């Protein structure tokens, strides 16, 4: 796996963890706009990943990480 893909995976993982904290952490009452903003960031990373590995693989990676970290 290229270093760019590894870096993007790490960034996606961090955003997913952040979304999970916003939904379930100390700020359970996180405002919708904060969570929506984090999803936009996630979309941007997925777009970058798409340019590197293709749309299908980018969606698989993003969904896998999202499902691991956002509960």
LOVEX-512887 format. One line per 5 residues: number of its first residue (from 0); their letters; for each residue x, y, z of N, C-alpha, C. Coordinates in pm, 1 decimal. Example, Ala and Ser with C-alpha at 12.3 -4.5 7.8 and 13.67 -1.06 7.14 Angstrom:
2
0	as	1319.0 -569.0 780.0 1230.0 -450.0 780.0 1320.0 -330.0 780.0  1285.0 -225.0 708.0 1367.0 -106.0 714.0 1290.0 3.0 787.0;
***
This chain:
71
0	xxxxx	85.7 -117.6 0.0 0.0 0.0 0.0 90.0 123.6 0.0  57.7 219.9 -84.3 141.2 339.2 -93.0 131.2 423.2 33.4  232.0 506.0 53.0 232.7 589.9 173.0 117.9 690.4 169.8  78.9 735.8 49.3 -33.0 828.6 40.0 -162.5 761.7 85.2  -183.0 637.4 44.1 -302.5 563.7 85.3 -299.8 541.1 235.6;
5	xxxxx	-184.9 505.1 289.0 -173.0 485.0 434.0 -204.4 613.2 509.8  -154.0 724.4 460.3 -179.6 853.0 526.2 -327.7 888.5 519.2  -389.9 867.6 403.7 -532.3 897.4 390.8 -615.5 805.9 479.3  -578.0 678.8 488.0 -648.8 586.7 578.7 -641.7 637.6 722.2  -523.5 684.1 762.4 -505.7 735.4 898.6 -591.9 859.3 920.4;
10	xxxxx	-595.2 949.4 822.8 -677.1 1070.4 835.0 -825.8 1035.2 844.3  -869.8 939.9 760.9 -1009.3 896.9 765.3 -1040.9 835.9 900.8  -949.9 754.5 951.6 -970.0 692.5 1082.7 -984.8 797.8 1192.2  -901.8 901.6 1188.3 -910.3 1008.3 1288.8 -1042.8 1083.2 1280.5  -1089.5 1109.8 1158.5 -1217.1 1178.4 1142.6 -1330.6 1090.7 1194.5;
15	xxxxx	-1324.8 961.5 1164.7 -1428.3 869.0 1213.0 -1430.3 863.6 1365.9  -1313.0 860.3 1426.1 -1306.4 860.6 1572.7 -1365.5 989.6 1627.1  -1338.0 1099.6 1559.7 -1391.1 1228.7 1601.7 -1544.0 1231.1 1590.6  -1596.2 1173.8 1482.9 -1742.2 1165.3 1466.3 -1801.3 1082.0 1579.6  -1737.6 969.9 1609.2 -1786.7 884.0 1716.8 -1788.5 958.5 1849.7;
20	xxxxx	-1684.0 1033.8 1878.6 -1681.4 1111.8 2002.9 -1791.5 1216.9 2004.3  -1815.5 1279.5 1889.5 -1920.6 1381.0 1882.4 -2057.7 1318.9 1906.7  -2075.1 1196.2 1860.8 -2204.2 1129.0 1878.0 -2220.9 1066.0 2015.7  -2111.6 1016.5 2073.3 -2122.2 933.9 2193.7 -2037.4 979.3 2312.3  -1952.8 1075.9 2292.2 -1861.3 1115.6 2397.6 -1923.2 1214.8 2493.6;
25	xxxxx	-1839.1 1295.8 2551.0 -1883.4 1392.9 2649.6 -1979.9 1494.6 2591.5  -1966.8 1519.2 2462.5 -2055.4 1617.8 2400.4 -2167.5 1546.6 2325.1  -2242.8 1465.2 2397.7 -2350.8 1388.6 2335.7 -2446.7 1481.0 2261.5  -2461.3 1600.2 2310.2 -2551.6 1695.7 2245.8 -2479.1 1775.0 2137.6  -2382.3 1711.9 2070.3 -2308.3 1779.9 1964.2 -2405.0 1834.3 1860.4;
30	xxxxx	-2377.4 1953.8 1818.1 -2466.0 2017.2 1722.0 -2455.0 1948.3 1586.4  -2565.6 1946.0 1517.7 -2571.8 1881.3 1387.2 -2466.3 1937.8 1291.5  -2443.5 2067.4 1296.1 -2349.1 2129.3 1202.1 -2206.4 2079.9 1225.7  -2170.6 2048.1 1349.1 -2036.7 1996.2 1378.3 -2020.2 1858.0 1316.0  -2118.9 1773.8 1334.4 -2112.8 1639.1 1278.1 -2116.3 1645.7 1125.5;
35	xxxxx	-2200.1 1732.7 1070.3 -2207.6 1748.9 924.9 -2073.6 1796.1 869.5  -2008.0 1886.2 940.7 -1876.2 1935.2 898.3 -1774.7 1820.9 894.8  -1776.5 1735.5 994.7 -1685.3 1622.1 999.3 -1712.5 1524.5 884.9  -1839.7 1507.5 849.0 -1873.1 1422.1 735.1 -1821.1 1482.8 604.6  -1823.2 1615.3 592.5 -1767.8 1680.9 473.2 -1617.2 1657.1 464.2;
40	xxxxx	-1549.8 1663.4 577.6 -1406.3 1634.6 580.4 -1382.5 1490.7 536.7  -1462.4 1399.9 587.9 -1453.3 1258.7 550.9 -1473.0 1242.2 399.6  -1569.1 1313.3 342.7 -1592.7 1308.3 198.3 -1470.3 1355.4 119.7  -1405.1 1461.2 166.7 -1285.9 1511.4 97.2 -1173.9 1407.9 97.5  -1153.7 1341.7 211.6 -1050.6 1237.9 216.3 -1086.0 1122.2 124.6;
45	xxxxx	-1211.6 1087.6 119.3 -1255.4 979.1 31.5 -1231.7 1016.9 -115.4  -1256.6 1141.3 -151.4 -1230.3 1188.0 -287.9 -1081.2 1177.8 -321.9  -996.4 1217.6 -228.2 -851.7 1205.3 -250.5 -812.7 1059.3 -266.8  -868.6 974.8 -184.4 -840.5 832.0 -190.9 -888.0 775.0 -325.2  -1000.1 823.8 -374.9 -1053.7 779.2 -503.7 -953.7 804.3 -616.2;
50	xxxxx	-886.8 917.5 -613.4 -787.9 949.3 -717.2 -668.6 854.6 -711.6  -644.7 793.6 -596.0 -529.7 704.9 -579.1 -564.4 558.9 -605.5  -677.7 511.8 -553.8 -709.4 368.4 -561.2 -836.1 337.2 -640.0  -906.4 438.0 -687.0 -1031.4 415.3 -759.0 -1151.7 427.4 -666.7  -1266.5 449.1 -729.3 -1388.3 477.0 -652.8 -1433.4 360.1 -564.9;
55	xxxxx	-1433.5 240.3 -621.1 -1481.4 123.3 -546.0 -1394.8 97.0 -422.9  -1262.9 94.5 -441.8 -1171.4 66.0 -330.4 -1177.1 177.3 -226.2  -1186.9 302.4 -271.2 -1196.1 415.3 -178.1 -1321.6 403.3 -91.7  -1432.7 365.4 -153.8 -1557.1 348.4 -78.9 -1543.7 234.6 21.2  -1480.2 124.2 -19.6 -1460.0 11.1 71.6 -1376.3 50.8 192.6;
60	xxxxx	-1265.3 119.7 167.2 -1175.9 161.4 276.5 -1249.1 256.5 371.2  -1315.5 356.4 314.2 -1384.5 456.2 395.8 -1495.7 392.3 478.7  -1574.8 307.0 415.9 -1683.7 240.0 488.5 -1630.8 147.7 597.8  -1524.2 75.6 566.7 -1464.2 -13.9 666.8 -1420.4 64.2 790.5  -1349.6 173.9 768.2 -1301.4 253.7 880.6 -1416.5 320.5 954.6;
65	xxxxx	-1517.1 366.5 881.8 -1633.4 430.0 943.8 -1705.1 330.0 1034.9  -1726.1 210.8 982.6 -1796.6 108.9 1061.0 -1716.7 63.4 1184.6  -1583.9 68.0 1174.7 -1499.3 30.8 1289.7 -1508.0 134.3 1400.9  -1518.4 260.7 1364.7 -1500.8 367.1 1464.2 -1626.4 443.7 1501.3  -1728.0 441.9 1417.3 -1849.5 516.5 1447.8 -1956.8 416.9 1487.3;
70	x	-1994.4 419.7 1615.2 -2090.4 322.4 1667.3 -2208.3 392.4 1731.4;
***
